[in-house]
């Protein structure tokens, strides 16, 4: 075989391998196809006490125990075909929020989900943080002057440290918010495009 032909074939094979590796990486590290763009922007919500994402994915053995003991029945498991997320737990707060029962941590055999201190313990917020609630003042009736609500404040298990109310029950999210999503689940507003007036955001990626 001539040297030029050999080099061309070698380059073609290498290019094909790189292209295939790129497709594999894209498929493996992209959000599952059923996850919509809005949830991708908002971030992935793990159960309370979850380790940082890389450590969590390494530690979680996909045993499903966290979902089995969840009192609120809010913990879902990624289905087959979700890449490295397959079998791991997540929460969609607007549909079923976490009530911070704390049972998932003790049920986890690997420490991927930590055992949380008591709800009123000073370290609870940092240990349990899943995300942070964000108020859309364009949609919130207590903020935009179209009504008086307060549903988010009533639903919050950490009133005062996580959320407070002002005039007309206007909500303000504080540093103590852990992103459990009970406020989002309770919100009376659901815009067809923007969603609820208070929504939990997480720094974790769906990919």
PADREN-901328 format. One record per residue: residue number from 1; residue in one letter; x, y, z of N, C-alpha, C in turn. Coordinates in pm, 1 decimal. Example, Ala and Ser with C-alpha at 12.3 -4.5 7.8 and 13.67 -1.06 7.14 Angstrom:
2
ATOM; 1; a; 1319.0; -569.0; 780.0; 1230.0; -450.0; 780.0; 1320.0; -330.0; 780.0
ATOM; 2; s; 1285.0; -225.0; 708.0; 1367.0; -106.0; 714.0; 1290.0; 3.0; 787.0
//
This chain:
207
ATOM; 1; x; 84.6; -119.4; 0.0; 0.0; 0.0; 0.0; 88.4; 124.7; 0.0
ATOM; 2; x; 54.2; 219.7; -87.8; 131.7; 341.9; -92.6; 115.4; 419.4; 37.4
ATOM; 3; x; 224.5; 491.3; 71.0; 225.1; 568.0; 196.3; 111.0; 669.8; 200.1
ATOM; 4; x; 83.6; 736.7; 86.0; -20.3; 839.7; 82.7; -158.5; 779.8; 108.8
ATOM; 5; x; -183.4; 660.6; 49.6; -311.9; 594.1; 69.3; -325.8; 550.0; 215.1
ATOM; 6; x; -218.0; 497.4; 268.9; -218.3; 452.4; 408.2; -250.0; 568.1; 503.1
ATOM; 7; x; -186.7; 683.5; 479.0; -208.3; 799.1; 564.5; -351.8; 850.4; 554.1
ATOM; 8; x; -406.5; 848.3; 430.6; -543.6; 894.0; 412.2; -641.9; 803.8; 484.3
ATOM; 9; x; -618.7; 672.0; 470.4; -708.3; 578.1; 537.9; -697.3; 590.8; 689.6
ATOM; 10; x; -572.8; 608.3; 735.3; -551.9; 624.6; 878.3; -620.9; 748.7; 931.2
ATOM; 11; x; -611.8; 856.8; 855.0; -677.1; 981.0; 896.1; -828.5; 964.8; 897.5
ATOM; 12; x; -880.5; 891.8; 798.4; -1024.6; 868.2; 791.5; -1073.7; 787.2; 910.0
ATOM; 13; x; -998.0; 682.3; 944.7; -1035.5; 599.9; 1059.2; -1030.6; 680.0; 1189.5
ATOM; 14; x; -926.9; 760.9; 1203.7; -913.3; 842.4; 1324.3; -1026.3; 943.1; 1334.0
ATOM; 15; x; -1058.6; 1004.1; 1219.1; -1168.0; 1101.1; 1219.1; -1299.8; 1036.0; 1254.0
ATOM; 16; x; -1323.4; 914.8; 1200.0; -1446.1; 842.9; 1230.2; -1454.0; 806.4; 1376.9
ATOM; 17; x; -1338.9; 766.7; 1433.7; -1336.9; 731.4; 1575.1; -1367.5; 851.7; 1662.8
ATOM; 18; x; -1307.4; 966.7; 1625.7; -1333.2; 1087.7; 1702.9; -1478.1; 1131.2; 1691.2
ATOM; 19; x; -1534.4; 1117.6; 1569.5; -1673.8; 1154.9; 1548.8; -1765.3; 1064.8; 1631.6
ATOM; 20; x; -1734.3; 933.6; 1628.5; -1814.4; 839.7; 1706.8; -1802.7; 867.0; 1855.1
ATOM; 21; x; -1680.6; 898.2; 1900.8; -1661.5; 929.9; 2042.1; -1737.0; 1056.0; 2079.6
ATOM; 22; x; -1739.0; 1151.5; 1986.0; -1813.1; 1275.4; 2010.9; -1961.6; 1249.6; 2023.8
ATOM; 23; x; -2016.5; 1164.0; 1935.9; -2158.4; 1130.1; 1944.1; -2189.6; 1059.1; 2074.6
ATOM; 24; x; -2098.5; 967.7; 2115.3; -2119.7; 895.1; 2240.6; -2119.2; 992.0; 2358.9
ATOM; 25; x; -2022.8; 1085.1; 2358.4; -2013.2; 1182.8; 2466.5; -2137.5; 1270.0; 2470.0
ATOM; 26; x; -2185.0; 1311.1; 2351.1; -2304.1; 1395.3; 2343.5; -2425.6; 1322.1; 2397.0
ATOM; 27; x; -2440.0; 1195.6; 2357.7; -2555.4; 1116.9; 2401.7; -2549.1; 1087.3; 2551.2
ATOM; 28; x; -2427.7; 1062.0; 2600.7; -2411.3; 1020.1; 2739.4; -2420.8; 1137.6; 2835.7
ATOM; 29; x; -2374.8; 1253.9; 2789.8; -2368.6; 1370.1; 2877.6; -2470.0; 1477.8; 2842.8
ATOM; 30; x; -2573.5; 1443.1; 2768.8; -2680.3; 1537.1; 2738.1; -2802.0; 1503.1; 2822.2
ATOM; 31; x; -2888.1; 1602.5; 2847.8; -3010.5; 1572.5; 2922.9; -3093.5; 1467.3; 2849.4
ATOM; 32; x; -3164.5; 1380.5; 2920.8; -3253.6; 1285.1; 2854.3; -3349.3; 1358.4; 2761.3
ATOM; 33; x; -3387.8; 1294.2; 2654.3; -3469.4; 1360.3; 2551.4; -3603.7; 1408.7; 2604.3
ATOM; 34; x; -3655.2; 1345.8; 2710.2; -3786.6; 1382.7; 2761.2; -3781.4; 1501.8; 2855.8
ATOM; 35; x; -3661.2; 1551.9; 2888.2; -3649.0; 1668.0; 2976.8; -3662.1; 1794.6; 2893.5
ATOM; 36; x; -3761.7; 1878.8; 2925.0; -3784.2; 1998.1; 2843.5; -3684.0; 2108.5; 2876.9
ATOM; 37; x; -3678.0; 2208.0; 2788.1; -3578.5; 2314.7; 2799.1; -3594.1; 2394.8; 2927.8
ATOM; 38; x; -3717.6; 2411.5; 2973.4; -3740.6; 2488.5; 3094.6; -3676.9; 2421.1; 3215.0
ATOM; 39; x; -3692.8; 2290.7; 3227.4; -3632.6; 2220.2; 3340.2; -3480.4; 2216.3; 3328.9
ATOM; 40; x; -3428.8; 2211.2; 3207.5; -3283.6; 2216.9; 3188.9; -3230.4; 2348.9; 3242.9
ATOM; 41; x; -3298.8; 2458.3; 3212.0; -3256.4; 2590.3; 3260.0; -3263.6; 2599.6; 3412.2
ATOM; 42; x; -3363.9; 2538.2; 3470.9; -3383.3; 2548.4; 3615.5; -3288.4; 2460.9; 3694.6
ATOM; 43; x; -3229.3; 2361.5; 3632.3; -3134.9; 2274.9; 3701.2; -3201.0; 2150.5; 3759.4
ATOM; 44; x; -3119.1; 2054.8; 3790.8; -3162.6; 1924.4; 3841.0; -3175.5; 1927.6; 3992.4
ATOM; 45; x; -3289.2; 1884.6; 4042.6; -3315.0; 1882.7; 4186.2; -3295.0; 1741.4; 4240.4
ATOM; 46; x; -3193.2; 1725.3; 4322.0; -3168.1; 1597.3; 4389.2; -3235.0; 1598.5; 4526.9
ATOM; 47; x; -3252.6; 1483.0; 4590.1; -3307.8; 1480.0; 4726.1; -3216.1; 1553.7; 4823.9
ATOM; 48; x; -3268.2; 1594.6; 4938.2; -3186.7; 1669.0; 5035.4; -3069.4; 1586.3; 5086.2
ATOM; 49; x; -2957.3; 1655.1; 5107.7; -2838.4; 1587.5; 5158.1; -2752.5; 1523.6; 5051.1
ATOM; 50; x; -2786.5; 1546.3; 4923.2; -2708.2; 1485.5; 4815.2; -2567.6; 1545.9; 4808.8
ATOM; 51; x; -2467.5; 1461.2; 4786.6; -2330.9; 1508.4; 4768.5; -2323.1; 1594.4; 4642.7
ATOM; 52; x; -2209.1; 1661.9; 4624.6; -2184.3; 1731.7; 4499.4; -2201.5; 1633.0; 4384.3
ATOM; 53; x; -2244.9; 1681.9; 4268.3; -2293.9; 1592.8; 4163.2; -2196.4; 1483.9; 4121.8
ATOM; 54; x; -2070.0; 1517.7; 4099.4; -1973.5; 1415.5; 4056.3; -1959.3; 1306.6; 4162.7
ATOM; 55; x; -1947.5; 1347.6; 4288.0; -1936.1; 1251.5; 4397.5; -2065.1; 1172.1; 4414.1
ATOM; 56; x; -2178.1; 1238.8; 4394.5; -2306.5; 1170.1; 4406.5; -2318.6; 1058.5; 4302.9
ATOM; 57; x; -2286.4; 1089.5; 4178.2; -2297.4; 989.7; 4071.8; -2203.8; 871.9; 4095.6
ATOM; 58; x; -2089.1; 899.1; 4157.8; -1995.2; 790.8; 4187.9; -2041.0; 706.3; 4305.3
ATOM; 59; x; -2107.6; 769.7; 4402.1; -2147.9; 700.5; 4524.2; -2281.7; 628.2; 4512.5
ATOM; 60; x; -2374.5; 686.0; 4437.1; -2508.7; 628.3; 4426.7; -2503.6; 493.5; 4354.7
ATOM; 61; x; -2556.6; 390.0; 4418.1; -2554.0; 255.8; 4358.3; -2688.8; 219.1; 4296.3
ATOM; 62; x; -2776.5; 317.5; 4281.3; -2905.6; 296.5; 4214.5; -2988.8; 188.4; 4284.0
ATOM; 63; x; -2987.4; 190.9; 4416.9; -3056.1; 86.0; 4492.8; -3206.2; 114.2; 4511.3
ATOM; 64; x; -3246.8; 238.5; 4489.6; -3387.0; 281.0; 4496.5; -3440.9; 294.1; 4638.3
ATOM; 65; x; -3357.1; 277.9; 4738.7; -3407.3; 280.6; 4876.2; -3460.7; 418.5; 4914.1
ATOM; 66; x; -3398.6; 523.3; 4863.7; -3445.6; 658.3; 4897.4; -3588.9; 678.4; 4849.9
ATOM; 67; x; -3617.9; 630.7; 4730.8; -3753.5; 644.4; 4676.4; -3851.8; 557.3; 4754.5
ATOM; 68; x; -3807.0; 442.9; 4799.1; -3895.2; 351.2; 4870.3; -3938.8; 404.8; 5006.5
ATOM; 69; x; -3851.2; 481.9; 5072.4; -3885.1; 530.4; 5207.2; -3941.6; 672.9; 5206.3
ATOM; 70; x; -3950.6; 735.3; 5089.4; -3993.0; 875.2; 5080.7; -4139.1; 891.2; 5121.8
ATOM; 71; x; -4164.8; 963.5; 5230.4; -4300.2; 982.0; 5281.4; -4387.0; 1064.0; 5185.9
ATOM; 72; x; -4325.3; 1161.1; 5120.9; -4400.7; 1248.8; 5030.6; -4418.3; 1188.5; 4892.2
ATOM; 73; x; -4352.5; 1077.1; 4865.9; -4357.2; 1011.8; 4734.8; -4312.1; 1108.5; 4624.7
ATOM; 74; x; -4210.7; 1188.8; 4658.0; -4163.0; 1288.3; 4561.9; -4037.7; 1245.0; 4487.6
ATOM; 75; x; -3969.3; 1143.2; 4536.4; -3843.9; 1101.6; 4473.4; -3872.1; 1010.0; 4355.6
ATOM; 76; x; -3827.9; 1054.8; 4238.8; -3840.1; 975.9; 4116.7; -3704.0; 918.2; 4081.1
ATOM; 77; x; -3703.5; 820.7; 3992.0; -3579.0; 760.2; 3946.3; -3568.0; 776.5; 3795.6
ATOM; 78; x; -3450.3; 817.8; 3749.5; -3430.2; 832.9; 3606.3; -3446.8; 697.2; 3537.6
ATOM; 79; x; -3522.6; 692.7; 3430.0; -3545.6; 565.6; 3359.5; -3425.2; 522.4; 3277.2
ATOM; 80; x; -3427.9; 398.5; 3232.0; -3323.2; 348.2; 3143.0; -3314.5; 437.6; 3020.3
ATOM; 81; x; -3192.3; 455.7; 2971.1; -3172.4; 541.1; 2855.4; -3139.8; 684.9; 2891.7
ATOM; 82; x; -3119.2; 712.1; 3021.2; -3087.4; 847.5; 3066.5; -2937.5; 867.2; 3087.4
ATOM; 83; x; -2856.7; 783.9; 3023.3; -2711.8; 797.0; 3035.9; -2665.6; 769.4; 3177.1
ATOM; 84; x; -2570.3; 848.5; 3223.7; -2514.8; 824.9; 3357.1; -2614.0; 858.1; 3468.4
ATOM; 85; x; -2724.5; 925.6; 3432.7; -2827.5; 956.7; 3532.6; -2919.9; 838.4; 3560.2
ATOM; 86; x; -2919.3; 738.6; 3473.6; -3011.9; 625.4; 3484.9; -3012.3; 565.7; 3626.2
ATOM; 87; x; -3131.6; 553.1; 3682.9; -3146.4; 490.7; 3813.8; -3123.0; 581.8; 3931.8
ATOM; 88; x; -3079.3; 705.5; 3908.3; -3053.0; 796.4; 4019.6; -3178.7; 876.9; 4054.1
ATOM; 89; x; -3188.3; 926.2; 4177.0; -3310.0; 995.1; 4221.1; -3312.6; 1143.4; 4184.7
ATOM; 90; x; -3432.4; 1193.7; 4160.8; -3451.5; 1336.3; 4136.6; -3592.7; 1375.0; 4179.3
ATOM; 91; x; -3617.8; 1505.6; 4183.2; -3746.8; 1557.9; 4228.3; -3795.4; 1663.5; 4130.6
ATOM; 92; x; -3924.8; 1662.7; 4101.5; -3989.2; 1769.5; 4024.1; -4084.3; 1838.9; 4120.7
ATOM; 93; x; -4038.3; 1949.2; 4179.2; -4108.6; 2011.4; 4291.3; -4248.2; 2060.4; 4256.8
ATOM; 94; x; -4268.2; 2109.1; 4135.7; -4399.4; 2163.8; 4101.8; -4506.7; 2055.2; 4099.9
ATOM; 95; x; -4466.5; 1930.0; 4084.4; -4561.9; 1819.4; 4082.7; -4571.5; 1750.7; 4218.0
ATOM; 96; x; -4457.9; 1728.9; 4283.7; -4457.6; 1668.3; 4417.5; -4330.9; 1713.6; 4489.9
ATOM; 97; x; -4347.5; 1800.4; 4586.8; -4233.1; 1859.7; 4655.1; -4185.4; 1773.2; 4771.7
ATOM; 98; x; -4064.8; 1802.2; 4817.7; -4005.1; 1731.5; 4931.5; -4055.7; 1791.6; 5061.7
ATOM; 99; x; -4100.0; 1707.5; 5154.8; -4148.9; 1759.9; 5283.0; -4041.1; 1755.7; 5391.5
ATOM; 100; x; -3917.0; 1727.6; 5350.7; -3801.7; 1728.7; 5442.3; -3819.0; 1630.0; 5557.9
ATOM; 101; x; -3876.5; 1515.1; 5529.0; -3897.2; 1413.9; 5633.6; -3764.4; 1356.0; 5683.0
ATOM; 102; x; -3661.2; 1360.2; 5599.9; -3528.9; 1315.8; 5641.9; -3506.5; 1165.8; 5638.5
ATOM; 103; x; -3597.1; 1090.6; 5577.9; -3582.9; 945.2; 5579.4; -3488.0; 892.1; 5471.4
ATOM; 104; x; -3465.0; 970.8; 5367.5; -3382.9; 920.9; 5257.0; -3235.3; 906.7; 5295.9
ATOM; 105; x; -3184.6; 999.5; 5378.3; -3044.3; 991.6; 5419.2; -3010.6; 863.3; 5493.4
ATOM; 106; x; -3083.1; 829.2; 5600.9; -3054.9; 704.8; 5672.3; -3074.3; 579.6; 5586.1
ATOM; 107; x; -3160.5; 588.9; 5483.5; -3184.7; 472.2; 5397.7; -3073.6; 450.9; 5296.2
ATOM; 108; x; -2994.8; 554.1; 5269.1; -2889.0; 543.5; 5167.7; -2770.9; 465.9; 5223.5
ATOM; 109; x; -2730.2; 355.3; 5159.7; -2623.5; 271.8; 5215.0; -2482.3; 321.2; 5185.2
ATOM; 110; x; -2467.6; 422.2; 5101.3; -2334.0; 463.8; 5059.4; -2297.3; 606.0; 5101.0
ATOM; 111; x; -2392.3; 680.3; 5156.0; -2363.5; 818.2; 5191.8; -2380.5; 915.5; 5077.0
ATOM; 112; x; -2431.4; 867.0; 4963.4; -2459.3; 958.9; 4852.0; -2559.2; 1064.0; 4897.0
ATOM; 113; x; -2652.2; 1024.0; 4984.3; -2742.8; 1116.2; 5052.1; -2706.2; 1115.6; 5199.7
ATOM; 114; x; -2671.1; 1231.2; 5251.8; -2626.7; 1239.7; 5391.0; -2744.3; 1235.5; 5487.8
ATOM; 115; x; -2716.9; 1192.0; 5607.6; -2815.5; 1198.2; 5715.8; -2820.6; 1342.9; 5763.6
ATOM; 116; x; -2938.7; 1401.5; 5767.8; -2953.3; 1542.8; 5799.4; -2970.0; 1566.6; 5949.5
ATOM; 117; x; -2923.3; 1682.0; 5996.8; -2953.7; 1719.2; 6136.1; -3100.8; 1756.7; 6147.0
ATOM; 118; x; -3147.2; 1784.4; 6264.9; -3286.9; 1820.4; 6285.4; -3324.6; 1946.9; 6211.3
ATOM; 119; x; -3453.9; 1961.0; 6182.9; -3504.4; 2071.9; 6102.6; -3465.8; 2207.5; 6161.4
ATOM; 120; x; -3457.0; 2218.3; 6292.2; -3425.1; 2345.9; 6357.6; -3276.9; 2358.4; 6392.9
ATOM; 121; x; -3196.3; 2264.1; 6354.0; -3052.5; 2269.6; 6381.9; -2988.3; 2379.2; 6296.3
ATOM; 122; x; -2892.3; 2455.5; 6349.4; -2827.8; 2562.5; 6272.8; -2763.0; 2515.7; 6142.3
ATOM; 123; x; -2722.0; 2388.8; 6137.6; -2654.4; 2337.4; 6018.3; -2750.2; 2275.8; 5917.3
ATOM; 124; x; -2880.4; 2277.0; 5949.2; -2974.9; 2206.2; 5863.1; -2977.9; 2261.3; 5721.2
ATOM; 125; x; -2986.8; 2392.3; 5707.0; -3001.7; 2452.5; 5574.1; -2885.7; 2416.1; 5482.0
ATOM; 126; x; -2764.3; 2427.3; 5533.0; -2647.5; 2396.0; 5450.7; -2642.5; 2248.1; 5414.5
ATOM; 127; x; -2682.0; 2162.6; 5507.9; -2676.5; 2017.7; 5483.5; -2784.7; 1971.1; 5387.4
ATOM; 128; x; -2902.4; 2034.6; 5395.2; -3017.5; 1987.6; 5317.4; -3033.9; 2056.7; 5183.6
ATOM; 129; x; -2959.6; 2163.6; 5158.7; -2989.9; 2249.5; 5043.1; -2992.4; 2173.3; 4911.4
ATOM; 130; x; -3105.7; 2185.2; 4843.8; -3128.0; 2122.2; 4713.5; -3123.5; 2227.3; 4602.4
ATOM; 131; x; -3162.9; 2348.1; 4637.6; -3168.8; 2458.2; 4543.6; -3219.1; 2580.3; 4617.9
ATOM; 132; x; -3268.7; 2678.0; 4545.4; -3321.3; 2800.2; 4606.5; -3446.3; 2844.7; 4532.7
ATOM; 133; x; -3548.6; 2880.6; 4607.1; -3671.5; 2930.8; 4545.6; -3649.2; 3073.1; 4493.9
ATOM; 134; x; -3707.4; 3102.0; 4377.9; -3696.7; 3233.6; 4315.7; -3837.3; 3283.1; 4283.6
ATOM; 135; x; -3870.6; 3404.4; 4327.6; -4002.9; 3462.8; 4304.5; -4001.1; 3540.4; 4172.9
ATOM; 136; x; -4098.1; 3511.0; 4086.9; -4118.2; 3589.4; 3965.2; -4222.7; 3695.0; 3998.5
ATOM; 137; x; -4177.8; 3816.4; 4023.5; -4268.6; 3921.5; 4071.3; -4366.8; 3967.1; 3963.8
ATOM; 138; x; -4342.3; 3932.1; 3839.2; -4439.7; 3963.1; 3734.1; -4563.6; 3875.6; 3748.3
ATOM; 139; x; -4544.8; 3755.0; 3800.9; -4654.7; 3659.5; 3811.4; -4716.3; 3654.0; 3950.2
ATOM; 140; x; -4637.0; 3678.5; 4052.8; -4685.8; 3667.6; 4191.0; -4791.2; 3774.8; 4217.7
ATOM; 141; x; -4911.4; 3732.1; 4254.4; -5021.2; 3827.6; 4272.1; -4997.4; 3919.7; 4391.5
ATOM; 142; x; -4925.4; 3870.5; 4492.8; -4896.0; 3953.9; 4609.0; -4787.1; 4056.0; 4579.1
ATOM; 143; x; -4705.7; 4028.6; 4475.8; -4598.4; 4120.8; 4438.4; -4642.0; 4220.1; 4332.3
ATOM; 144; x; -4728.1; 4175.9; 4240.4; -4766.7; 4265.7; 4130.3; -4893.1; 4346.3; 4159.2
ATOM; 145; x; -4950.7; 4326.7; 4277.6; -5063.5; 4408.2; 4318.9; -5199.7; 4362.6; 4270.6
ATOM; 146; x; -5207.4; 4243.7; 4212.9; -5335.6; 4195.7; 4161.8; -5412.4; 4110.4; 4261.6
ATOM; 147; x; -5351.9; 4084.1; 4377.2; -5420.2; 4002.4; 4476.6; -5339.2; 3989.4; 4604.1
ATOM; 148; x; -5390.0; 3911.4; 4696.8; -5321.3; 3881.7; 4822.2; -5324.1; 3730.6; 4839.6
ATOM; 149; x; -5207.7; 3670.1; 4844.8; -5203.5; 3524.1; 4847.8; -5141.6; 3471.8; 4977.2
ATOM; 150; x; -5012.2; 3443.1; 4974.3; -4945.7; 3389.2; 5092.5; -4934.8; 3238.9; 5096.4
ATOM; 151; x; -4973.4; 3170.1; 4987.2; -4969.2; 3023.2; 4985.8; -4827.4; 2970.7; 5004.7
ATOM; 152; x; -4729.8; 3036.8; 4945.0; -4591.5; 2989.7; 4954.9; -4541.5; 2997.4; 5099.3
ATOM; 153; x; -4575.8; 3105.1; 5167.0; -4533.2; 3121.9; 5306.2; -4600.2; 3018.6; 5396.4
ATOM; 154; x; -4726.6; 2993.4; 5374.7; -4798.6; 2894.3; 5456.9; -4740.6; 2754.3; 5438.2
ATOM; 155; x; -4695.2; 2723.5; 5317.8; -4644.6; 2589.3; 5290.0; -4502.4; 2566.8; 5339.2
ATOM; 156; x; -4427.8; 2672.7; 5362.5; -4285.7; 2660.7; 5396.9; -4265.7; 2603.5; 5537.3
ATOM; 157; x; -4183.4; 2499.2; 5551.1; -4157.2; 2442.6; 5683.1; -4049.3; 2520.3; 5760.2
ATOM; 158; x; -3989.1; 2619.7; 5694.0; -3880.7; 2697.1; 5754.7; -3913.0; 2846.7; 5751.5
ATOM; 159; x; -4037.7; 2879.2; 5785.7; -4080.7; 3019.0; 5784.4; -3984.6; 3106.1; 5865.5
ATOM; 160; x; -3959.7; 3223.7; 5815.4; -3870.1; 3315.2; 5884.7; -3728.7; 3304.3; 5833.8
ATOM; 161; x; -3672.0; 3185.5; 5839.8; -3534.9; 3168.3; 5791.9; -3529.3; 3145.5; 5641.3
ATOM; 162; x; -3636.1; 3090.0; 5584.2; -3637.7; 3059.6; 5440.9; -3722.1; 3157.5; 5360.8
ATOM; 163; x; -3830.5; 3204.3; 5417.9; -3919.2; 3297.1; 5346.1; -3993.2; 3384.3; 5446.5
ATOM; 164; x; -4009.5; 3510.5; 5410.7; -4085.3; 3603.9; 5494.2; -4191.7; 3671.9; 5408.4
ATOM; 165; x; -4282.8; 3741.3; 5475.1; -4388.7; 3811.8; 5403.6; -4384.6; 3960.9; 5434.2
ATOM; 166; x; -4419.9; 4038.9; 5331.1; -4431.6; 4182.9; 5349.2; -4574.5; 4226.5; 5326.1
ATOM; 167; x; -4591.9; 4347.2; 5277.1; -4725.7; 4400.4; 5251.0; -4798.5; 4313.2; 5149.4
ATOM; 168; x; -4926.7; 4290.2; 5174.7; -5011.7; 4207.5; 5087.6; -4957.0; 4064.9; 5073.6
ATOM; 169; x; -4883.2; 4020.6; 5176.7; -4823.2; 3885.6; 5180.0; -4716.2; 3865.9; 5072.7
ATOM; 170; x; -4654.5; 3973.9; 5030.5; -4547.8; 3965.0; 4929.6; -4431.5; 3883.4; 4984.4
ATOM; 171; x; -4391.4; 3775.0; 4915.8; -4287.5; 3687.2; 4968.9; -4145.5; 3734.7; 4936.4
ATOM; 172; x; -4056.5; 3710.6; 5031.5; -3913.4; 3734.6; 5011.0; -3839.4; 3609.0; 5053.4
ATOM; 173; x; -3762.1; 3552.8; 4962.4; -3685.6; 3431.0; 4992.0; -3555.9; 3469.5; 5062.7
ATOM; 174; x; -3525.0; 3397.9; 5170.2; -3407.4; 3426.5; 5252.8; -3300.5; 3319.1; 5235.7
ATOM; 175; x; -3185.2; 3342.6; 5300.6; -3071.8; 3250.2; 5287.7; -3101.0; 3110.9; 5343.0
ATOM; 176; x; -3200.4; 3100.1; 5429.7; -3230.8; 2970.1; 5489.0; -3310.5; 2877.3; 5399.1
ATOM; 177; x; -3346.3; 2922.9; 5279.8; -3420.7; 2837.6; 5185.9; -3335.4; 2718.2; 5143.6
ATOM; 178; x; -3394.8; 2599.0; 5146.6; -3322.2; 2477.8; 5107.1; -3370.1; 2423.4; 4972.9
ATOM; 179; x; -3471.5; 2486.4; 4913.0; -3517.7; 2441.8; 4781.6; -3604.2; 2317.3; 4785.5
ATOM; 180; x; -3679.3; 2296.6; 4893.4; -3763.9; 2176.8; 4903.1; -3877.7; 2179.1; 4801.4
ATOM; 181; x; -3920.4; 2299.8; 4761.7; -4023.1; 2312.0; 4659.0; -4165.8; 2312.0; 4709.0
ATOM; 182; x; -4187.5; 2307.0; 4840.9; -4324.7; 2309.2; 4891.5; -4395.2; 2439.0; 4854.2
ATOM; 183; x; -4320.0; 2547.9; 4847.4; -4378.4; 2676.2; 4805.8; -4422.8; 2670.8; 4659.9
ATOM; 184; x; -4340.9; 2607.8; 4576.8; -4374.6; 2597.1; 4434.4; -4497.3; 2508.8; 4413.6
ATOM; 185; x; -4503.8; 2399.9; 4484.6; -4618.4; 2309.2; 4473.4; -4746.9; 2378.9; 4516.3
ATOM; 186; x; -4736.0; 2468.6; 4615.9; -4853.8; 2535.6; 4670.3; -4895.6; 2659.5; 4592.0
ATOM; 187; x; -4807.2; 2711.8; 4508.8; -4833.9; 2837.8; 4438.7; -4962.2; 2829.7; 4355.9
ATOM; 188; x; -5046.2; 2933.1; 4366.9; -5175.4; 2933.5; 4298.0; -5163.9; 2976.7; 4152.0
ATOM; 189; x; -5049.0; 3033.0; 4115.0; -5028.8; 3083.2; 3978.9; -4957.3; 2979.1; 3895.2
ATOM; 190; x; -5007.3; 2954.5; 3775.4; -4937.3; 2866.2; 3682.7; -4954.2; 2920.2; 3541.5
ATOM; 191; x; -4857.7; 2999.4; 3501.2; -4859.6; 3056.9; 3367.4; -4825.9; 2947.8; 3265.2
ATOM; 192; x; -4897.4; 2941.6; 3151.6; -4872.3; 2836.5; 3052.0; -4728.3; 2832.2; 3001.7
ATOM; 193; x; -4662.7; 2947.7; 2997.9; -4525.4; 2953.2; 2946.8; -4421.1; 2963.7; 3058.6
ATOM; 194; x; -4447.9; 3048.8; 3154.6; -4347.8; 3075.7; 3258.4; -4358.6; 2983.9; 3379.2
ATOM; 195; x; -4470.9; 2913.9; 3393.9; -4486.8; 2825.3; 3507.6; -4537.7; 2897.7; 3630.8
ATOM; 196; x; -4499.5; 2849.9; 3749.0; -4548.8; 2907.0; 3873.5; -4474.8; 3035.0; 3909.4
ATOM; 197; x; -4535.4; 3112.3; 3998.5; -4478.3; 3242.5; 4033.9; -4358.1; 3230.1; 4126.6
ATOM; 198; x; -4342.6; 3116.0; 4190.9; -4222.3; 3088.9; 4269.9; -4172.9; 2951.8; 4228.0
ATOM; 199; x; -4043.4; 2945.5; 4194.9; -3989.9; 2821.5; 4137.9; -3851.4; 2794.1; 4195.0
ATOM; 200; x; -3823.6; 2667.8; 4217.5; -3693.3; 2629.0; 4271.3; -3591.9; 2616.9; 4157.2
ATOM; 201; x; -3474.5; 2672.2; 4181.4; -3363.6; 2658.3; 4086.3; -3247.8; 2587.7; 4155.1
ATOM; 202; x; -3176.6; 2507.3; 4077.6; -3065.5; 2430.0; 4130.0; -2941.4; 2450.1; 4043.2
ATOM; 203; x; -2821.7; 2450.9; 4103.0; -2699.0; 2463.9; 4024.1; -2658.8; 2335.2; 3953.3
ATOM; 204; x; -2729.2; 2225.6; 3980.9; -2693.6; 2098.2; 3918.2; -2743.8; 2091.5; 3774.9
ATOM; 205; x; -2666.5; 2025.3; 3690.1; -2703.4; 2011.6; 3549.6; -2774.4; 1878.4; 3526.6
ATOM; 206; x; -2867.2; 1878.2; 3431.7; -2936.5; 1755.6; 3393.4; -2848.3; 1664.4; 3308.4
ATOM; 207; x; -2732.1; 1711.9; 3268.9; -2642.7; 1631.2; 3182.9; -2522.3; 1583.3; 3261.1
//
